[in-house]
Amino acid sequence: MSSQPFSPASPDFMARVQALKPWVFEFEHQGVTFGGTRKRDFDKVAIFHKVMKRIGAEPRRILELGSHEGSHSLQLARMPGVQVVHALEGRQANVNRAEFVKAVYGVDNIKFQVADLEHFDITQFHNCDTIFCSGLLYHLSQPWRMLKAMGSVARYLYLDTHYCVECPDERGGFRGRVVRENVKDAQNGTLEDVFWLSFQDLVMHLAHCGFVIHHIGDNKLNKNGPRIRIVAEKLGATCAWSRRPPSPAAV
């Protein structure tokens, strides 16, 4: 389903774009390019969709954590069978840009919302069957709490996050590294003091929370630090949306 899009041919289109600056990602619609200069990433959603198809999963209601300007939100909303994407973002300015992008593309099964992603009540989204979390976990001060919360809500999980190799710090019983962020940079999170988990603690905690990993990709050469991509499924799911036995692990 889609609503009537806001056409790039509209006389005030570029003025609306300029009013929402600064943009990060470059969007293109009906032959018109607008937004920022960074090329959009399509690999993450493509891999997620591929793994879901391989294990016979059909996401219907997706909770996206850290939706930024809505680039991934658009792709998730267009996946076959997806009824709604609840897209949560920590910055109002990003949500404003995302709402504009949504209007341009004429997509109406995305619901953007500003939220404190460190402390919000995830249980209000208990009817979601899938969580898509890309580029958020390493912006949190207690990321292990988010992992546990994810396991209490959804059956399927896509997680893309940085991790640390040299882990001199410990917090909450987990090994990792304290990182100081510039919160004035809109590409960062809203917290100055964040914690990057070690690779081992991240994967082991997912298992402790009941997730079995179907896909894992490790990019040690990422320019901003090692990054891991995981597609996982909650074992022993008994929620209303769980109507078939968990798929066997295929790491």
Secondary structure, DSSP 8 states (H G I E B T S, - for coil): -B-----TTSTTHHHHHHHT----EEEEETTEEEE-SEE---HHHHHHHHHHHHTT----EEEEE--TTSHHHHHHHTSTT--EEEEEES-HHHHHHHHHHHHHHTB-SEEEEE--TTT--GGGGTT--EEEEES-GGG-SSHHHHHHHHHTT-SEEEEEEE-BSS--EEETTEEEEEEE--TTSTTS-S-SEEEEEBHHHHHHHHHHTTEEEEEEEEETT-TTS-EEEEEEEETT--STT--S-------
